[in-house]
């Protein structure tokens, strides 16, 4: 059998610059216990001068036998003289040590910020665990990475993505400074990777950047800023996703609305009037319903004929609301690997009834929705073939569970590939330029050693591209 060519794959929801920064942090992905986390931290402490910040990302207490959240006291055991910030895999929870709490003035009297929570013990003292917007209390105190160092890491991240068949991505939540760094890299021809970006709604200079057209098509087909990304709630893994009813494994907790509904409505309306696209992070069924309600109000103004509003994740959706996505023209931007990562504990969070509206790809497809596929990297692996495999099988990499997890929600291989190609570019208004192999479009494609459409789906994760081509140039491998 000869080699096979498919359109270049596009990750429709990721944090590219966040992935780049992780090369300078402790990699905690896959750690199987708190002790393993502490061992990794201890190694970094040995080579880090006192008072210098140490960062890490990727821990997931759900993977540990003792599934409690870590605390400042745990980190203090190995890092009493370096401030530490270790972010959970989802990015919606983080743990800091006592020195970090001290340097950031987080005390028993510090109020919870809007849209966030400082977790406290029975005496009201901060435990070191921070949820959602409370993480900002620490991040804003950490000295930023130098521009030159970040550029180096962005180029490294680009090469990693090209090696797995990605030709581009949708980066969710940048600021104007990062946009400027991207332009510098593209102008110097240092980044052969297409980035479609969305400003963060918390960008301090948002009003002024929305007033300019300069970045809509700034990078000669390689870089543009097309929209603004908002947050409605937190994450299911951190129990901060906003639910209509209590968490099944945490009575009394319905999660967190990160942004007040009135603020969301007014801010989203402003962005809509500016002509930029709107994308909103919503994971819980309450958050998804809230965002759909807001979109419905905005649509009544009929300012844009085809706004292509996006809900990022659309992870837990009331069955009554799934049809609304299609009716309102809202795009469910979903990450298939989240289902196979979350399946060991998701039903504990949601119970047997709500789980039927979670990770419900087939249900969305049957209403007529396009589903752009992403990974949310660095939350998950950058490898799009893992996402395709998860979409098709709903199994983990060991092949469990037999038959797949709620297999009635599986997609076909063709549908999964569409999610990473034509449906991804549709979600960012770029379908006239790329996403399929046509003479009028950019020559972005991937050469595979096997026919992904005909091999056993269990072999999809093993696929390694022979070459990745962007704009007609071989940027990885060889032909």
C-alpha positions in Angstrom: 0.0 0.0 0.0 1.3 3.4 -0.9 1.5 6.6 1.1 -1.7 8.6 1.6 -2.2 12.4 1.6 -4.8 14.1 3.7 -5.5 17.8 4.3 -3.3 19.5 6.9 -4.8 19.0 10.4 -5.9 22.0 12.4 -6.4 22.1 16.2 -9.5 24.2 16.6 -9.0 24.9 20.3 -5.6 25.1 22.0 -3.2 27.4 23.9 -0.2 27.4 21.6 1.8 29.9 23.6 0.9 28.1 26.8 2.2 24.9 25.4 5.4 26.7 24.4 5.9 28.0 28.0 5.6 24.6 29.4 9.0 23.7 28.0 10.4 26.0 30.8 8.2 24.5 33.5 8.0 21.2 35.4 6.1 18.6 33.4 3.6 17.0 35.8 1.5 15.3 33.1 0.9 11.6 34.0 2.1 11.9 37.6 0.5 9.1 39.6 0.7 10.4 43.1 1.4 13.6 45.1 4.7 12.1 46.1 5.7 11.9 42.4 4.8 15.6 42.0 6.9 16.5 45.1 9.8 14.5 43.8 9.8 16.4 40.5 9.5 19.7 42.4 12.4 18.8 44.7 14.7 18.2 41.7 13.9 21.7 40.3 14.5 23.3 43.7 18.1 21.9 43.7 19.0 24.0 40.7 16.9 27.1 41.4 18.2 30.0 43.4 16.2 30.9 46.5 13.2 33.3 46.0 13.1 32.5 42.3 9.7 31.3 41.1 9.2 27.7 40.1 6.2 26.8 37.8 4.8 23.4 36.8 1.7 22.1 35.0 -0.2 18.9 34.4 -1.1 17.3 37.8 -4.5 15.6 38.1 -5.6 14.4 41.5 -8.1 12.2 39.8 -5.3 10.0 38.7 -3.9 9.5 42.2 -4.9 6.7 44.6 -5.3 9.4 47.2 -7.4 11.8 45.1 -7.3 14.8 47.5 -6.2 18.2 46.2 -2.6 19.1 47.1 -1.9 22.0 49.6 0.7 24.6 50.4 1.9 22.4 53.3 2.6 19.6 50.9 4.8 21.9 48.7 6.5 23.4 51.7 8.0 20.1 52.5 10.4 20.3 49.5 10.3 24.0 48.6 10.3 26.3 51.6 12.5 29.0 50.0 11.2 29.2 46.4 7.7 30.4 45.6 5.9 27.7 43.7 2.8 27.6 41.4 1.8 24.2 40.1 -1.2 24.3 37.8 -3.7 21.5 37.4 -3.9 19.8 33.9 -7.1 21.7 33.1 -5.7 25.1 34.0 -8.7 25.9 36.3 -7.0 25.0 39.6 -3.5 25.5 40.9 -1.7 25.0 44.1 0.9 27.3 45.6 3.2 27.0 48.6 3.3 29.2 51.7 6.0 31.5 50.4 3.9 32.2 47.3 0.9 33.0 49.4 3.0 35.4 51.5 4.5 37.1 48.4 1.1 37.5 46.8 -0.5 38.8 50.1 -3.1 36.0 50.2 -4.2 35.8 53.8 -7.3 34.7 55.7 -8.7 38.2 55.1 -8.3 38.1 51.3 -11.7 38.0 49.7 -12.4 35.6 46.9 -12.1 37.4 43.6 -15.1 37.5 41.3 -15.2 34.2 39.4 -12.6 32.5 41.6 -12.2 30.8 44.9 -9.4 30.7 47.5 -9.9 27.3 49.1 -9.7 27.5 52.9 -9.4 25.1 55.8 -11.9 24.9 58.7 -10.2 27.8 60.4 -10.5 30.1 57.3 -6.9 29.9 56.4 -5.9 29.5 52.7 -4.9 25.9 51.9 -2.8 26.9 48.9 -5.5 25.6 46.4 -6.8 28.3 44.1 -9.7 27.9 41.6 -10.2 29.8 38.4 -9.8 33.6 38.7 -8.1 33.2 42.1 -5.1 31.9 40.2 -4.6 35.4 38.8 -3.8 36.7 42.3 -0.5 34.8 41.9 0.2 34.8 38.2 0.2 38.6 38.1 3.0 38.7 40.7 5.3 36.4 38.7 7.9 38.1 36.6 7.2 37.6 32.9 9.3 35.5 30.6 11.6 37.6 28.3 10.4 38.1 24.8 13.5 36.5 23.3 13.1 33.4 25.4 9.4 33.1 24.6 10.2 33.4 20.9 12.6 30.5 21.2 10.0 28.4 22.9 7.3 29.3 20.3 9.5 28.1 17.5 10.1 24.9 19.4 6.4 24.4 19.9 5.8 25.0 16.2 8.3 22.2 15.3 6.6 19.8 17.7 3.2 20.5 16.2 4.4 20.1 12.6 5.9 16.7 13.5 2.4 15.3 14.4 0.7 16.6 11.3 -0.7 19.9 12.5 -0.4 22.8 10.0 -2.2 25.3 12.2 -4.3 25.9 15.2 -6.8 28.3 16.8 -5.1 29.8 19.8 -7.6 30.8 22.5 -7.0 33.9 24.6 -3.9 36.0 23.5 -3.1 39.6 24.4 -1.9 42.3 22.1 1.7 41.9 23.3 1.8 38.3 22.2 0.2 39.2 18.9 3.1 41.5 18.3 5.6 38.8 19.0 3.8 36.5 16.5 4.0 39.2 13.9 7.8 39.6 14.5 8.2 35.8 14.1 6.1 35.7 10.9 7.9 38.7 9.4 11.2 36.9 10.0 9.8 33.7 8.4 10.6 31.8 11.7 7.2 30.2 12.3 5.9 28.0 9.4 2.6 27.3 11.2 -0.8 29.0 10.7 -2.2 30.5 13.9 -5.8 31.9 14.0 -6.0 33.7 17.3 -8.7 35.0 19.6 -8.0 37.8 22.0 -8.7 37.2 25.7 -11.7 39.1 26.9 -9.5 40.2 29.8 -7.0 41.9 27.5 -6.3 45.2 29.1 -6.2 47.0 25.8 -9.2 45.2 24.3 -11.2 48.3 23.3 -8.3 49.8 21.3 -7.4 46.5 19.5 -11.0 45.9 18.6 -11.0 49.3 16.9 -8.3 48.4 14.5 -8.3 46.1 11.5 -4.6 45.6 11.4 -4.4 42.1 12.8 -7.4 40.5 11.0 -5.1 39.4 8.2 -1.7 40.3 9.5 0.5 37.4 8.6 0.0 36.8 4.9 -2.3 33.8 5.5 -0.3 32.6 8.5 -1.6 34.7 11.3 -4.8 36.6 12.0 -6.9 37.6 15.0 -10.5 36.9 14.3 -12.3 37.0 17.6 -12.5 37.3 21.3 -12.6 34.4 23.8 -14.7 34.7 27.0 -15.0 32.5 30.1 -18.4 31.4 31.5 -17.3 28.8 34.1 -14.5 26.5 35.3 -13.7 22.9 34.7 -15.3 19.6 35.5 -12.1 18.1 36.9 -11.8 21.0 39.4 -15.5 20.8 40.2 -15.8 24.4 39.1 -17.8 23.9 35.9 -21.2 25.5 36.5 -24.0 22.9 36.7 -27.8 23.3 36.9 -27.8 20.9 39.9 -25.3 19.9 42.5 -22.3 17.8 41.7 -23.2 14.2 42.4 -20.0 13.7 44.3 -20.0 17.1 46.0 -23.5 18.0 47.3 -24.0 21.7 47.8 -21.6 22.6 45.0 -22.9 23.8 41.6 -19.6 25.1 40.4 -18.5 28.7 39.5 -19.7 31.2 37.0 -16.4 32.9 36.2 -18.0 35.9 34.7 -21.3 37.5 35.8 -24.1 37.0 33.3 -24.7 40.8 32.9 -21.0 41.4 32.3 -20.9 38.6 29.8 -23.9 40.0 27.9 -22.6 43.5 27.7 -19.1 42.5 26.8 -20.1 40.0 24.2 -22.5 42.6 22.6 -19.7 45.1 22.4 -17.4 42.5 20.6 -20.2 41.5 18.3 -20.8 45.1 17.3 -17.1 45.5 16.6 -17.4 42.7 13.9 -15.1 40.2 15.7 -16.2 36.6 16.3 -17.3 35.5 19.8 -16.0 32.3 21.5 -17.0 31.4 25.0 -15.6 28.7 27.3 -18.6 26.8 28.8 -18.3 23.3 30.2 -21.2 22.8 32.6 -24.9 22.6 31.6 -25.7 25.8 33.5 -22.9 27.7 31.7 -23.9 26.3 28.3 -27.5 27.3 28.8 -26.5 30.8 30.0 -24.3 31.4 27.0 -27.0 30.1 24.6 -29.5 32.5 26.2 -27.0 35.4 25.7 -26.4 34.4 22.1 -30.1 34.4 21.5 -30.4 37.9 22.8 -27.6 39.1 20.7 -29.0 37.5 17.6 -32.2 39.5 17.9 -30.1 42.6 17.0 -29.3 40.9 13.6 -26.1 42.9 13.2 -24.2 40.1 11.4 -25.9 37.7 9.1 -23.5 34.8 9.8 -21.7 35.5 13.2 -20.7 31.8 13.8 -20.8 32.1 17.5 -18.7 29.4 19.2 -19.0 27.6 22.5 -15.7 26.1 23.5 -16.0 22.6 25.0 -19.8 22.3 25.2 -18.9 19.5 27.4 -22.0 18.9 29.6 -25.2 20.0 27.9 -28.8 19.5 28.9 -30.4 17.4 26.1 -33.0 20.1 25.8 -30.2 22.6 24.8 -28.4 20.5 22.2 -30.9 21.3 19.5 -30.6 25.0 20.3 -27.0 25.0 19.1 -28.1 24.1 15.6 -31.2 26.3 15.6 -29.1 29.4 16.7 -26.2 28.5 14.5 -23.8 28.2 17.5 -20.8 26.0 16.8 -19.9 23.4 19.5 -16.1 23.4 19.5 -15.2 20.2 21.2 -12.1 18.2 22.3 -12.6 14.5 21.9 -9.7 13.4 24.1 -11.4 15.1 27.1 -14.0 12.3 27.1 -11.4 9.5 27.3 -9.4 11.4 29.9 -12.4 12.2 32.0 -14.4 9.0 31.7 -12.9 7.3 34.8 -14.5 9.9 37.0 -17.0 12.0 34.9 -20.0 10.0 35.8 -19.2 10.3 39.5 -19.4 14.1 39.0 -22.6 14.1 37.0 -24.6 10.9 37.8 -26.1 8.4 35.3 -28.7 10.9 33.8 -26.6 14.0 33.2 -23.8 12.0 31.7 -26.0 11.3 28.7 -25.6 14.9 27.7 -21.9 15.0 28.2 -19.3 14.6 25.4 -22.4 14.0 23.2 -20.8 14.3 19.7 -23.2 12.1 17.8 -26.2 13.9 19.3 -24.7 17.2 18.1 -24.0 15.9 14.6 -27.5 14.5 14.3 -29.0 18.0 14.9 -26.9 19.3 12.0 -24.0 20.8 13.9 -20.4 21.0 12.6 -18.0 20.0 15.3 -14.5 21.6 15.0 -12.1 19.3 16.8 -9.3 20.4 19.1 -7.2 19.1 22.0 -7.0 22.1 24.4 -3.3 21.5 24.5 -1.3 21.7 26.8 -4.3 20.2 28.7 -4.1 17.2 26.4 -1.5 16.0 23.9 -0.8 18.0 20.8 -1.2 14.8 18.7 -4.4 15.1 16.6 -4.4 11.4 15.8 -5.2 10.8 19.5 -8.2 13.0 19.1 -9.4 11.2 16.0 -8.9 7.9 17.8 -10.9 9.1 20.8 -13.7 10.4 18.5 -14.0 7.1 16.7 -13.6 4.6 19.5 -14.3 6.4 22.8 -11.6 4.2 24.3 -8.3 5.0 26.1 -5.0 4.0 24.6 -5.2 0.6 26.3 -8.4 -0.1 24.4 -10.7 0.3 27.4 -13.5 0.0 27.9 -14.4 -2.8 25.5 -16.9 -1.4 23.0 -16.2 2.2 24.0 -17.6 4.5 26.6 -21.2 5.4 25.7 -20.3 4.2 22.1 -23.6 5.5 20.7 -21.8 8.9 20.7 -18.9 7.8 18.5 -18.1 9.5 15.2 -16.9 7.9 12.0 -13.3 8.3 10.9 -14.4 10.6 8.1 -16.4 12.8 10.5 -13.4 12.9 12.9 -11.0 14.0 10.2 -13.6 16.6 9.0 -13.5 18.0 12.6 -9.8 18.7 12.3 -10.0 20.1 8.7 -13.0 21.5 7.0 -15.1 22.0 10.2 -12.2 23.6 12.0 -11.7 26.2 9.2 -15.4 26.8 9.0 -15.4 27.7 12.7 -13.0 30.6 11.9 -14.3 31.8 8.6 -11.3 30.4 6.7 -13.0 27.7 4.6 -12.3 29.5 1.3 -8.5 29.3 2.0 -7.8 26.0 3.5 -9.1 22.8 5.1 -9.4 20.7 2.0 -7.3 19.7 -1.0 -8.4 22.1 -3.8 -6.6 24.1 -6.4 -7.9 27.4 -5.0 -6.6 26.8 -1.5 -3.3 26.8 0.3 -1.2 23.7 -0.3 -1.4 22.4 3.3 -1.3 18.7 3.6 0.1 15.7 5.5 1.6 12.5 4.1 0.8 9.4 6.0 2.3 5.9 5.7 -1.1 4.2 6.0 -4.7 4.8 4.8 -6.3 6.2 8.0 -9.8 5.6 6.5 -9.3 1.8 6.2 -6.9 0.7 9.0 -8.2 -0.8 12.2 -9.1 2.3 14.4 -6.9 0.8 17.2 -3.9 1.7 15.1 -4.7 5.3 14.6 -2.7 6.5 17.6 0.4 4.9 16.1 0.3 7.0 13.0 3.4 9.1 12.5 3.3 11.5 9.5 6.0 11.1 6.9 5.8 14.7 6.0 3.9 17.9 6.8 3.6 20.5 4.0 2.5 24.1 4.6 2.0 26.5 1.8 3.6 24.0 -0.6 6.8 23.8 1.4 7.9 20.7 3.3 8.3 21.9 6.9 8.6 18.5 8.5 9.9 15.2 7.2 10.5 14.5 3.5 8.8 13.3 0.4 
